[in-house]
Amino acid sequence: MQGRIMIPDGKARDIKSFQSAPVAMDMQSLMLMMHAVKEQMDGMERLMKGRLEDISAMQSKMDIFETFVRRRFDEISMEINATSQQLEYAEEGLAGRFGEVLSTISAISFSGNGLTAANTGVELQAVLNDTEQAANKILDAADRITNRMVDQSQLDNEEGRTQFFAQTHQDLQDILMACSFQDLTGQRVRKTLESLQMIEDKISSTLDELGIEVKADPLAGGVRDSTENHAHSQADIDALFS
């Protein structure tokens, strides 16, 4: 109550009333005024003390909140760093895995003339060339045998028959020798299939680690019935070997 004080008689008096009182104020009135002022000061002190306690409590809560935020920020920073390291490791792992796949593919790549194996891999072109050469030798020998069977003039005398059987025997030997190509080509094809299987396994393993599911194509692989569009006539087959 600004400008007013309480005195022991229970009445509130205006401070100005004391200021306008005669100078010869008695001691009792002075003591009353000092007592009232002291009570006001005590009240203000209690009020300030309460405010300071509130401020101290608020400061304590702010310190606790600051500590929590700082700790949480450190935890988030550690999680981000850990995630970043995991991503780096995953990237390095994928790079290494695909590097292995590319190295395997490079090992079976064609870099020669198809006549011999040019590297550690197998050249399918060489397999095709060997197969073509063997087929030509077999067909040539079969043609010579067929021509001799048509022209049987050599069989009229002993010398002709001897020459006929010798030539036929040689042609049969050529056919058997030509058929031996399958041993070498079989090894080359087997190595190629092993390399392709290795590539497929590595790619499948990498996709599994990435959580990628690849659905198989129902039309890919396996044996399917031939359709009219895919069927070949005998004329097509004859033209292939001609």
HELIX and SHEET records of a PDB file:
HELIX    1   1 ILE A   15  GLN A   19  1                                   5    
HELIX    2   2 MET A   27  ALA A  107  1                                  81    
HELIX    3   3 LEU A  124  VAL A  150  1                                  27    
HELIX    4   4 GLN A  152  ASP A  156  5                                   5    
HELIX    5   5 GLU A  158  CYS A  179  1                                  22    
HELIX    6   6 PHE A  181  LEU A  210  1                                  30    
HELIX    7   7 GLN A  234  PHE A  241  1                                   8    
SHEET    1   A 2 ARG A   4  MET A   6  0                                        
SHEET    2   A 2 ALA A  12  ASP A  14 -1                                        
END                                                                             
